[in-house]
Amino acid sequence: MKSRLIHEVQGQRTYVVVLDAGDEAMACLQSLAEAERLAAAQVTAIGAFATAVVGFWNWQVKDYERHQVNEQTEVLSLLGDISVDRAGKPKLHLHAVLAQRNAATLGGHLLEGRVRPTLEAIITESPAHLRRLHDPEVGLAVIKL
């Protein structure tokens, strides 16, 4: 993974992040978020995965149903945010739309994504901070404004 701060003004920072073949997307982006202390950021990315795991939130059991994707896919859209959890640690929340070879799409909450050949992301942090708090009814930490 390579990253570069390309813009900074009045508390807003913008990074370009390029992941290489073999990089695990969630781990790399989490590492960058921690190193740069990102607390309120938007993430967009495109590229491709060799394999991925996407999740679907099961309301009844309050957990993600995991769906393994064991084929090369194009990352048509990877969108989400970075906030901070109760302990102040950056928390990624990303959703992906992936295209299969036959042009069918699938998607969900990104749990894992092994990059091949590249993933190109833009991360823009705002000066305001997004905080996630656990919501017992939802079963997840959600942003509280």
C-alpha positions as CSV (number, residue, x, y, z in Angstrom):
1,M,0.0,0.0,0.0
2,K,1.1,3.5,-0.8
3,S,-0.6,6.6,0.4
4,R,0.0,10.4,0.1
5,L,-1.6,13.4,1.7
6,I,-2.5,15.5,-1.4
7,H,-4.5,18.4,0.2
8,E,-4.8,19.9,3.7
9,V,-6.6,23.1,4.6
10,Q,-8.6,24.3,7.6
11,G,-8.7,20.8,9.2
12,Q,-9.8,19.0,6.0
13,R,-7.3,16.4,4.7
14,T,-7.4,14.4,1.5
15,Y,-5.4,11.2,0.9
16,V,-4.8,9.1,-2.2
17,V,-4.3,5.5,-1.3
18,V,-3.1,2.8,-3.8
19,L,-3.2,-0.8,-2.8
20,D,-1.2,-3.5,-4.6
21,A,-2.0,-7.1,-5.6
22,G,-2.1,-9.2,-2.5
23,D,-3.0,-6.4,-0.1
24,E,-6.0,-7.0,2.1
25,A,-8.1,-3.8,1.7
26,M,-9.8,-3.6,5.1
27,A,-6.5,-4.2,7.0
28,C,-4.6,-1.6,4.9
29,L,-7.2,1.1,5.2
30,Q,-7.6,0.4,8.9
31,S,-3.8,0.7,9.3
32,L,-3.8,4.1,7.5
33,A,-6.8,5.3,9.5
34,E,-4.9,4.5,12.8
35,A,-1.6,5.9,11.6
36,E,-3.2,9.2,10.4
37,R,-5.7,9.3,13.3
38,L,-8.6,9.7,10.9
39,A,-11.8,10.4,12.9
40,A,-14.4,11.7,10.4
41,A,-13.7,10.7,6.8
42,Q,-15.4,9.6,3.6
43,V,-13.9,6.8,1.5
44,T,-14.4,6.1,-2.2
45,A,-12.5,3.5,-4.2
46,I,-12.4,1.5,-7.4
47,G,-10.2,-1.4,-8.5
48,A,-10.4,-5.2,-8.4
49,F,-10.3,-8.1,-5.9
50,A,-9.0,-11.6,-6.3
51,T,-11.4,-12.7,-3.5
52,A,-13.7,-10.9,-1.1
53,V,-16.1,-11.4,1.7
54,V,-19.2,-9.3,1.9
55,G,-21.8,-9.2,4.6
56,F,-25.5,-8.8,4.9
57,W,-26.8,-7.5,8.3
58,N,-29.2,-10.1,9.7
59,W,-31.6,-8.1,11.9
60,Q,-32.9,-11.1,13.8
61,V,-29.5,-12.4,15.0
62,K,-27.7,-9.0,15.0
63,D,-24.7,-10.2,13.1
64,Y,-23.4,-10.2,9.5
65,E,-24.2,-13.2,7.2
66,R,-20.9,-13.7,5.5
67,H,-20.8,-14.3,1.7
68,Q,-17.4,-15.5,0.3
69,V,-16.6,-14.4,-3.2
70,N,-14.0,-16.8,-4.6
71,E,-13.4,-15.2,-8.0
72,Q,-11.9,-12.1,-9.6
73,T,-14.2,-9.2,-9.4
74,E,-14.2,-5.5,-10.5
75,V,-14.8,-3.1,-7.6
76,L,-17.4,-0.9,-9.2
77,S,-18.0,1.1,-6.1
78,L,-16.5,1.0,-2.6
79,L,-18.1,3.7,-0.4
80,G,-18.2,4.4,3.2
81,D,-16.9,6.3,6.2
82,I,-14.3,6.2,8.9
83,S,-15.5,7.3,12.4
84,V,-14.2,6.5,15.8
85,D,-15.5,4.0,18.3
86,R,-16.0,4.5,22.0
87,A,-12.3,3.9,22.7
88,G,-11.4,6.6,20.2
89,K,-10.0,4.1,17.6
90,P,-10.9,4.6,13.9
91,K,-13.7,2.4,12.7
92,L,-14.2,1.6,9.0
93,H,-17.7,1.1,7.6
94,L,-17.5,0.2,3.9
95,H,-20.0,-1.1,1.3
96,A,-18.9,-2.6,-2.0
97,V,-20.6,-3.3,-5.3
98,L,-18.6,-6.0,-7.2
99,A,-18.9,-7.1,-10.8
100,Q,-18.4,-10.7,-11.8
101,R,-17.0,-11.8,-15.2
102,N,-20.5,-12.3,-16.6
103,A,-21.3,-8.6,-15.7
104,A,-23.6,-9.7,-12.8
105,T,-23.2,-7.7,-9.6
106,L,-23.2,-8.5,-6.0
107,G,-22.4,-6.5,-2.9
108,G,-22.7,-5.8,0.7
109,H,-20.8,-4.7,3.8
110,L,-17.1,-5.2,3.0
111,L,-15.5,-7.6,5.5
112,E,-12.5,-8.6,3.5
113,G,-11.1,-7.9,0.0
114,R,-7.8,-9.3,-1.4
115,V,-6.7,-6.8,-4.0
116,R,-5.7,-7.9,-7.5
117,P,-4.3,-6.0,-9.4
118,T,-5.0,-2.6,-7.6
119,L,-7.4,-0.6,-5.5
120,E,-7.4,3.2,-5.8
121,A,-9.0,5.1,-2.9
122,I,-9.6,8.7,-2.0
123,I,-10.1,9.4,1.7
124,T,-11.4,12.9,2.7
125,E,-11.5,13.8,6.3
126,S,-13.6,16.6,7.6
127,P,-12.8,18.8,10.6
128,A,-15.9,17.6,12.4
129,H,-15.8,14.3,14.1
130,L,-18.2,11.4,13.7
131,R,-18.8,9.3,16.8
132,R,-20.2,5.8,16.8
133,L,-22.2,4.6,19.8
134,H,-23.5,1.1,20.3
135,D,-27.3,1.0,19.7
136,P,-28.7,-2.1,21.5
137,E,-31.8,-2.1,19.3
138,V,-29.8,-2.2,16.1
139,G,-27.0,-4.3,17.6
140,L,-24.3,-2.2,15.9
141,A,-22.3,1.0,16.7
142,V,-24.0,3.7,14.7
143,I,-23.2,7.3,14.1
144,K,-24.8,9.6,16.6
145,L,-25.0,13.3,15.5
